[in-house]
Every structure is written in structure tokens, then in C-alpha cells.
Amino acid sequence: MIYDHKKIEAKWREVWEKEEIYKTSKNPKKKKYILDMFPYPSGATMHVGHLEGYVATDILSRFYRMRGYDVLHPMGWDAFGLPAENYAIKTGIHPDKSTHDNIKIFKKQLDVSGLSYDWDYEIDTSSPEFYKWTQTIFIKMWQKGLAYKKKAPVNWCPKDETVLANEQVVDGKCERCDTPVIQKELNQWFLKITDYADRLISGLDGINWPEEVKLQQKNWIGRSEGRIIKFDDIEVFTTRPETVNSATFIAVAGESDKFTGRYVTNPATDEKIPVWEASYVMLDYGTGAIMGVPAYDERDLVFAKKNKIKIVKKPYTKKLIGEPKVNYHLRDWLVSRQRYWGCPIPMVYCKDHDWQAVKFEELPVTLPNDVDYNPRGKSPNASSKTFQEGAKCPICGKKAKREVDTMDTYVDSSWYFVRFVDPKNNNKIVSVEASKKWLPVDEYVGGGHVVQHLLFARFFWKFMHDEGLVDKSLGDEPFLKLRAPGWILGPDSRKMSKRWGNVVTPDDIIPKFGADTLRVYEMFMGPFDVVKVWNLTGVEGANRFLKKVWRLFQLPINPACAGRNSQLSNNEINYKLHKTVKSVTEDIENYKFNTAIAKIMEFVNVLTVHSSQITVHKLGILAQLLAPFAPHIAEELWQNVLKQKGSVHASEWPEYDEKYLVSNEMNIAVQVNGKLRGQITVPTQIASDELRVKTLAKKNKKVAKWIESGRIKKEIFVPNKLINFVV
Ligand code: ANZ
């Protein structure tokens, strides 16, 4: 019987689907919510790098199910976004069509990889059933004063003709198309994330996240303690109030550097100091004005020298003046986009009542289909003939104008994980009971998004928690544990990209080697969180390993064969078995998938060499340990070779017994005249028995030849350790 991955994998996937073995429990007792950062279904198919995290969460899900947990492991689509719209501009294909065509391809790819999602929980952020609730949350925020509109200079990409969030501007260029970004004054919707700045920092202490991610979030929020000091009518924010007596100028935010002709009084020295405009002072931080202290501050020194301003260095003042003040570098979140393929902002403008929220019972405000996607500096929805129909002011009932902008797609992903626990609820964002059953997320896996998504999602959670939209007992943080897979680079050690022609997709690997091989290889490449280089030889190695497992299960399980192979004592083999179970269990819990596989490999070697000691019991445990990693082959071996009843994935994870973990044998070093000449293995009970150790040591062939020649004059015995013959 050869290992026919094609037949096995297709067969079992069908059985699993029919038997619904991944159905989520309706009444979880011991819950685990295991979540992937859901993908944007892009036109480029999924590559092996994307799969890395999905395989990891699949391993965790299968493992915890086998350990008796009720697991929620859902998948869905972050379906709104610019690429589909840009594609529509180029091809005329509606974003809804291209997105859903892509979803089909992605779903197929996930499926053939043997991922155990419960598709009853699938969500699609571009469906009205989902974005109705995105709009509901927006309105609830607006009602609490957390959503507001203001004129603001915004980053504008002249090519995409849209506003970009600060995070989407990389080195002054549009993150998506590399066009230099310009500033433009526009009326924009903001979400007041700054109200949560302190909680977004303090919450980090209690969660199991990589330290560098926490640090980057802290830096992004940029909490800064200082003081506000008044120089006549000009207030400045400073973190160094003790240097105020050395302040020799004031600088207010300006387009370019120039002297205003004004003077103000330094409250610490009573001296008159000049007021400058300086381009290095930011308008929207602190008070938009600084005290210039060239003696202590590098930037102020450069400015003072250039503009021939006095430089005075005095000792720090003991008595601090001004009022204590905390500032944050975090800005409110600009969420409006002048784009089509996003969630419509559910607001209307009334001449008499300003901006008002659409009534909840009128949601969702649906995206119109009759739009011109081409960016013309206006939102595409403004070109629709139907979009404004029925828009009226909720206060006076008069005709009103709908907001034509849509929301940043990060809004959708800020709460999707909440919807996953109750995805078909038609009456509510989520029922409080469902939230209590599954939330918060226990294991969250995904790469990148260190600042934006993770910060926004924490903000939304805190809001929903405060509002009682999720159960109050759930705590202030949505993702208890976070891990990010390391990048998988192409075989040429470059980032996988169409440009380099080095993209490897599951479709390149699965037909030839099978999904089990792909999964085992991806997890065996190296530690989960480090960068790894794709290597076909490694894929072949993983495949050879599975074939070896396959052959092991084909060996006769027959005590009559005993004696042909080298033998391990029962104790030793039990020790190896229990030790393997223990380490694989702990490794999976700690995301050490590569070492878990290495230990399974070792155990396969032990059984292969000592094949006379194979039993159904031992092979069964091996199949179970392998099940999370290589689910198809494990199932075939479990059900068809070992004739076990039911799915291996529904079986109980093997337990290890501490009692076997103390090895029952000890190694004793044997010396002759102080030189190491051999080693003997003795049962632990006799390792301190001098007479018995001596007898065994003398019989040892290697040792015997050294003592043959002479008479033993003396024996030195260290119990459990060594025996030395002096001849
Ligand atoms: C005097 C001084 C002396 C300062 C010194 C620093 C060192 P963080 O930590 O980022 O909050 N500052 C305040 N508002 C500013 C603005 N709108 N644009 C540019 N710079 C601004 O930094 C606070 C410090 O940055 C403040 O403390 C102020 O300079 C400057 F030896 O005041 B300092």
C-alpha cells in the first residue's frame, strides 16, 4: 500500500464535512475562541505565507478540541477595500462581483489545506447584513460624542483622489500607489480614539502579547507628561519645565520660520523674549507653541543659532511653574473615505439640524449600484441617482442629504471578531449571551497590523464594553493572547511578490505532495515567529517523513516477530512515549510547532528501529499526536489501519503519566585507573548497590580487556555515578 495523498485527503474532507465534525457547540462549557486575522480577498491568490498563520490556528483548534474544549474557529472576509475598486475602474467589473469571485478562490484554497473552519460562522463585511451593524456602532459612537465632523487638513492622494490616514502615508507617499501625498482641507468624520488613550496604554499590561507589539502601541499613543506654562497670552507645552529660566524665545507653529515682531515675558526671569514662527512646531500637538530653550534642546539650539537668538544656560529652577498636563501623540481617527467600496456613513445633513444619524430602523444605508467609480475628487456615491432617495432629517422629517463618503475599511475589522460569535443575529450587533459564551478571543494569530488594526479594535471593544453591547464581565481587552507568524520569504530569500516571480502558492504544492506535507513543512521550517525561507527540498523532506510514518503503520503488529530488532525495555519505551506526549502537548500550547514535529519524528524513529515493540496503543497515540499537523493521513491511519471507531479529531488527546517520565535506568561510568573505559546501564534500584554494579561492570566487554592483565587492587564506588578499578 502506497501513501496516496490525493485519494486520502479528498476522501476525508468529504467525510468530515458530511459528519460535521467541526460544528461549533451551541452551549460551550470550556471555551476557546481561536481567531485568524481575516483576509482581504485580493485578486492575487493566497500564497504559502498567508497559510502559515491559518495552519497554526488550525493546529491549535484541533488540539484544543481533542483536549475537550469547545472551540470557536471561524473565518470570514474583510471584503471592502480599495484594490477591488481600482480593479473596477480599470475593467468595469463591479467590486461586488470581483470580490465574491475572489472569495470563492480563497475559500477553495483554505478548504484543500484541510483547515477546520466552521463555515456556518462565515462573515463578509461587504454584505448589508454585516455593515448594517457597522453603521449601528458608528451611530452609537456619534450619540456619545465619539464621532464628529470637522474641517481638517488631510492627507490627500492625488492619484487615488482620496483621503489617507496618517498610517497609510509611508515616507510622504501613498501606501497603496506610491504617489506623493499632498495636504488638503476637507470636512471629515473622525472617531475620538484619543478619549481612550490612557486605557489603551494601561490595558496592555494584562495581556499576553509580544513585547515589541505592546511597545509599538505605547509609542504610537505617545503619552507625554509635562506642564503648560504661560508666557503672557501664549501657552506652551513643555516636558522640561525646570529649564524655563533658560528659555530665550517662543515659537508658534508656522508655515516657514519668521520673526513676528512680538515679545512676551518669561515668567521665570521677567525678561522679554521674542516670539517666532517656526516650521518645526506642530500646530496640532500640545498648544501649538513651544518655549525655545537652546541651551538644553538640540532643535531649539539649531534654530537659535540660525536666527541669531540669545543662548543662555542657567541651572534648573527648583520651583516648577505652570499647570501639569498630559499630552498624547495619538490623533483622532479620520474615518471618512471619498471612495465607493466601503461601508456608507449613516449620517444625513439637514439645513436646520445639521448632521443627524439615520434612524436605526432605517439601516442599513445600502451602497447604490448606479455609480461612476472613477475618482473625480468627489465620492462616487455622489454620482448615484438613487442614493439620496428617502433621505430625511430624523428630527423635522424634511428632506436631508446623505453623507456620500464611506468608512475606512479598518472600521469593519475593528469589530468583526465580535460579530463572529453571533453572525446571524438579525436584531442586534451581538447578543449579550453569545458574547459571554465566547468572548474575549483567547488566541489571535496574524501578521503586521501592529498599530492600526490592533489599536482600533481595542478601542472599539472598550467602547462596546462600556456601552454594555457585550457582557460587562468580559474585561477591558478583546485579544488575550496574540502571536504573529514570521514572514515566509521566497526561495530567493526575497519577500514573495509577483514582481520577483517568487510567489509559491498552496496550488503549487498540494497537488504534488498533499496538504499534510505542506502543513508539516510550514510548521517545521523554523520557529513560528521568525522569518523563514521557502525551500522545496524541505517540502520533500516533510513528504518523506509522512511516507515513513505511513510505512511504520504497515508493519505487522505481531508479538511473534519480537527478537529480530534491537530491543528497548518496556520501561524505556514507555518513557519515550510519555515524554513525547508531554513535550508535544507543551510545545503546541506554546506555539513551538517545529519542535513538536521534531519530537514526533524522533518517536517515529524509535518505533521504526524497535518495530517489534509496536502496539496498536502506541501507533494510536502517534496518530493522535500527528492529527493536528497532518489531519488527513492521521485520520486514515487511525480509522483504516488501526480500525479505531470515530474520527481521530474527535478522539481524546493522549495523557502522559508522570510516573513514566523518570527514566527507570541509570548510566554508570566505569573507569580503570581513573580513565573512562566504558559505561553500563543498570536498573535504577541497583545503581547504588556496590556488589551488583561491580559484577556487571567487570562483565562489560570494553572494561574487561583493561582489567584482564592485572589484579584489582582497589575499587572506588560512587553510588549512581561511577565505579573505578585500580589495577
Ligand atoms: C522645552 C524643552 C527643553 C523641551 C528641553 C524639550 C527639551 P513630547 O515628549 O513629544 O511630548 N514641543 C511641545 N509642543 C510641540 C509642538 N507642538 N511641536 C513641536 N515640538 C513641541 O515632547 C514635548 C517637548 O516637545 C516639549 O518640551 C517641547 O519642547 C516640544 F531641553 O519644552 B520642550
Boltz pocket constraint, residues with backbone or C-beta under 6 A from the ligand:
constraints:
  - pocket:
      binder: B
      contacts: [[A, 222], [A, 223], [A, 224], [A, 225], [A, 226], [A, 237], [A, 238], [A, 239], [A, 240], [A, 243], [A, 280], [A, 281], [A, 282], [A, 283], [A, 284], [A, 285], [A, 286], [A, 287], [A, 288], [A, 289], [A, 290], [A, 291], [A, 292], [A, 293], [A, 296], [A, 297], [A, 327]]
      max_distance: 6.0
